[in-house]
Amino acid sequence: MTTFIIAVIVVICLSMIAVIYRMVKGPSVSDRVVALDSLGVSLISLIGLFSILVETSFFLEIILLLAILSFIGTVAFSKFIEKGDIIKRDNSR
């Protein structure tokens, strides 16, 4: 079972390299945002597999934190792409 987990970890690392390439050389900003979100999901799965490999539940809080940060980052980037502003400030007073 450990050889299978190690093989999956290697495959995820290779896919992360491809996603990093897409994030750097993406033709548009939306492609880069999707690549960043995919990188977050890959990192979460990599930490989950590592947690299974070392047989501990210590990393579950880290996985939750990364998932929340990845979601907030994706929402902020998509709002920035759509409207050009993340937080609308009303300075008309």
Order of alpha helices (4+ residues) and beta strands (2+ residues): alpha-alpha-alpha
